[in-house]
Amino acid sequence: MTRTVYLNGDYLPEHEAKVSVFDRGFLMADGVYEVTSVLDGKLIDFAGHCVRLARSLGELEMKNPHTDAEWLAIHRELVARNGVTEGMVYLQVTRGNPGDRDFAYPTPETEPTVVLFTQSKPGLADNPLAKTGMKVISIPDLRWARRDIKTVQLLYPSMGKMAAKKAGVDDSWFVEDGVVTEGTSNNAYIVKGNRIITRQLSHDILHGITRAAVLRFATEAQMEVEERPFTIAEAQAADEAFISSASAFVMPVVEVDGKSVGTGKPGHIVARLREIYLDEMRRAAV
């Protein structure tokens, strides 16, 4: 079955969707994106994704082509047309097609390019890694300094994913100035006792939508939250570790740079956080 995608106001078969070779998303990675998970045919934490999208666009001086209500309608229409029960909706907005290549931004009248498509992922909430845990390696963080903007320039995170694959593990954690920033496509955490430790928000990390929800739920569950950087050595000595993202939700990490974390198996705090997150997000889904 051919997917239906959204392109600049039209719903099209995926093979009919075309973007100009002069689009700045293609030439300059001049664009932002969001990924919203779908569970039970409904959108997870959609309002948070709209807030972050608006922030990313504002930081790049790009206009938001739709209201939140319009974004919601488009997402729902794509989910319905593609029959997605579990999966994701990918959204991308670029600065558009100025008609030629130039480093300078085009005039404000240039319309942004808007693309959305779905990815069906049956069993998204029942990922086997939640039972076995992830293994990660550390690599230097060589990305640009505005990681808080969710841009489409994802070459180095892709290289990090490939480094992990070549090492026979699941992901890489970026390290800068001796401390962990985040994972290739997720926020990173360690657990010591009843305390959850994760890096504070800044330009250095993505302001994760799932991160915000997880920390809120942890506080409500009487867990301590400490927002500060941590080292790889601290992670290896932790009781538990985990990552969070829109598609992985809450996922345990059981090995860092070849050394087991805690018992080497997913721990009870991370398991409880994942359970709480999925229950609460399903209840609030739109």
C-alpha positions in Angstrom: 0.0 0.0 0.0 1.4 3.4 -1.0 1.6 5.9 1.8 -0.2 9.2 1.6 2.1 12.1 2.5 1.4 15.8 3.1 3.2 18.4 1.0 2.4 22.1 1.0 -1.3 21.7 1.5 -1.8 18.6 -0.6 -2.3 15.0 0.4 -0.4 12.9 -2.2 0.8 9.4 -2.9 4.4 9.3 -1.7 5.8 8.7 -5.2 4.1 11.9 -6.4 5.5 14.2 -3.7 8.4 16.3 -5.1 10.5 19.1 -3.6 12.6 21.5 -5.6 16.4 21.0 -5.9 16.7 24.6 -4.8 14.9 24.0 -1.5 17.1 25.2 1.4 16.3 22.1 3.4 18.1 20.1 0.7 20.9 22.6 0.0 21.6 24.0 3.5 19.8 21.8 6.0 17.9 24.9 6.7 14.9 23.5 8.4 13.4 22.0 11.5 11.4 18.9 12.3 9.4 17.1 14.9 8.4 13.4 15.4 5.2 12.6 17.2 4.4 9.1 18.3 1.1 7.4 17.7 -0.4 4.9 20.1 -3.8 3.4 19.7 -4.3 5.6 16.7 -3.8 8.8 18.8 -1.0 11.4 19.0 1.3 11.4 22.1 2.2 14.7 23.8 1.1 16.6 20.7 0.9 20.0 22.5 4.5 19.7 23.6 5.7 19.1 20.1 3.8 22.2 18.8 5.5 24.3 21.5 9.0 23.1 20.6 8.3 23.4 16.8 7.3 27.0 17.3 10.5 27.6 19.4 12.8 26.0 16.8 11.2 28.1 14.0 11.5 31.2 16.0 15.2 30.6 16.8 15.8 30.3 13.0 13.6 33.3 12.2 11.2 31.2 10.2 7.5 31.7 10.2 5.2 29.0 11.5 3.0 28.0 8.5 0.1 26.6 10.6 -1.7 27.1 13.9 -1.6 24.3 16.4 -5.2 23.4 15.5 -4.2 23.2 11.8 -1.2 21.0 12.6 -3.4 18.7 14.7 -5.9 18.4 11.8 -3.1 17.5 9.4 -1.6 14.9 11.7 -5.0 13.3 12.4 -5.8 13.2 8.7 -2.5 11.5 7.8 -2.9 8.9 10.6 -6.4 8.1 9.4 -5.5 8.0 5.7 -2.5 5.6 6.4 -4.3 3.5 9.0 -1.6 4.0 11.6 -2.3 2.4 15.0 1.2 2.5 16.3 4.0 4.5 14.8 5.1 8.0 14.2 4.3 11.2 12.2 7.3 13.0 10.9 7.0 16.8 10.3 9.5 19.0 8.5 9.5 22.7 7.7 12.2 24.3 5.6 12.9 27.9 4.7 11.6 27.0 1.2 12.6 27.4 -2.4 14.1 30.8 -3.3 14.7 29.7 -6.9 18.5 29.6 -6.6 21.3 28.8 -4.1 22.5 31.5 -1.8 23.9 31.6 1.7 21.8 34.6 2.6 18.2 34.0 3.7 15.6 34.5 1.0 13.0 37.3 1.3 10.3 36.8 3.9 7.8 36.3 1.1 9.4 32.9 0.3 6.9 30.3 1.4 8.3 27.5 3.7 8.2 23.9 2.5 6.0 21.7 4.7 6.3 17.9 4.6 4.7 15.3 6.8 4.6 11.5 6.5 3.8 8.6 8.7 5.8 5.5 9.7 3.9 2.5 10.9 5.7 0.7 13.8 3.5 -2.1 15.1 4.7 -3.0 18.6 6.2 0.4 19.3 5.2 0.3 22.9 6.3 -3.3 23.4 9.9 -2.8 22.1 11.9 -5.9 23.3 14.8 -3.6 24.4 12.6 -2.5 27.3 13.0 -6.0 28.7 16.7 -6.5 27.9 18.1 -3.0 28.0 20.3 -1.0 25.6 24.1 -1.0 25.3 25.8 2.3 24.5 29.3 3.6 23.8 30.6 7.1 24.2 32.0 9.3 21.4 33.1 12.9 21.3 30.4 15.4 20.7 31.3 17.2 17.5 28.0 18.8 16.7 27.3 22.6 16.4 26.6 24.6 19.5 22.8 25.1 19.1 21.6 21.6 19.8 18.5 23.0 21.5 17.1 23.8 18.0 15.6 20.6 16.4 17.1 21.1 13.0 17.4 18.6 10.1 21.2 18.7 10.1 21.6 15.2 11.5 24.8 14.0 9.9 26.8 13.6 13.1 24.0 11.9 15.0 23.8 9.5 12.0 27.6 8.9 12.3 27.1 8.2 16.0 24.4 5.6 15.2 26.8 4.0 12.8 29.6 4.0 15.3 27.4 2.1 17.7 26.3 -0.3 15.0 29.9 -1.0 14.1 30.7 -1.6 17.8 27.8 -4.1 18.1 25.8 -1.9 20.5 22.6 0.0 20.3 23.5 3.7 20.5 26.2 6.3 21.3 26.3 8.9 24.0 28.0 12.2 23.2 30.7 13.4 25.6 31.9 17.0 25.7 34.4 18.5 28.3 34.4 15.2 30.1 30.6 14.9 30.6 27.7 13.4 28.8 25.5 15.7 26.7 22.9 13.3 25.3 22.4 10.3 23.0 22.3 10.5 19.2 18.5 11.0 19.2 17.6 11.0 22.9 18.2 12.5 26.3 20.4 10.5 28.7 19.9 9.8 32.5 21.4 7.8 35.3 19.8 6.7 38.6 21.5 6.5 41.9 19.3 5.4 44.8 16.0 7.2 44.3 17.6 10.0 42.4 17.4 10.6 38.7 20.3 12.6 37.3 20.2 14.2 33.8 21.8 17.2 32.2 20.1 20.6 32.7 18.5 22.4 29.8 20.7 24.8 27.8 21.9 25.2 24.2 24.0 22.0 24.7 21.1 19.6 24.5 17.7 19.1 22.8 14.8 20.2 25.1 13.2 16.8 24.9 9.4 16.7 25.1 9.5 13.2 26.5 12.2 14.4 28.9 9.9 17.1 30.4 7.1 14.6 30.9 9.3 11.9 32.4 10.8 14.4 34.9 7.3 15.6 35.8 6.1 12.1 36.4 9.2 11.1 38.4 8.6 14.1 40.7 5.0 13.2 41.1 6.0 9.6 42.0 8.2 11.0 44.8 11.5 10.4 43.0 14.3 12.9 43.4 15.4 14.7 40.2 18.8 16.4 39.9 19.6 18.3 36.7 23.4 18.4 36.2 26.0 16.9 33.9 27.4 13.4 34.7 30.5 11.6 33.5 30.8 8.2 31.8 32.4 6.9 35.0 29.3 8.0 37.0 27.1 6.2 34.5 29.1 3.0 34.9 28.8 3.2 38.7 25.1 4.1 38.7 22.3 1.8 39.8 20.4 2.2 36.6 20.6 4.3 33.4 18.1 5.1 30.7 17.3 7.3 27.7 14.1 9.0 26.7 12.7 10.0 23.3 9.4 10.4 21.5 9.7 7.0 19.8 11.7 5.0 22.5 9.7 6.5 25.4 11.7 5.4 28.4 14.4 2.8 27.6 16.8 1.2 30.0 20.6 1.3 29.4 22.4 -1.7 30.9 26.0 -1.2 29.5 28.2 1.8 29.0 31.5 1.5 27.1 31.6 -2.3 27.8 30.8 -2.0 31.6 27.5 -3.2 33.1 25.4 -0.6 34.8 24.0 -1.9 38.1 23.1 -5.6 37.8 23.4 -5.4 34.0 19.7 -5.8 33.7 16.9 -3.2 33.5 16.1 -1.9 37.0 12.8 -1.3 38.8 12.9 2.5 38.7 13.3 2.7 35.0 10.6 0.0 34.5 8.2 2.0 36.7 8.9 5.2 34.9 8.2 3.6 31.5 5.0 2.2 32.8 3.9 5.5 34.2 4.8 7.4 31.1 2.9 5.0 28.7 -0.1 5.0 31.0 -0.3 8.8 31.4 0.5 9.5 27.7 -2.2 7.1 26.5 -4.7 8.8 28.8 -3.8 12.2 27.5 -3.4 11.3 23.8 -5.3 13.2 21.1 
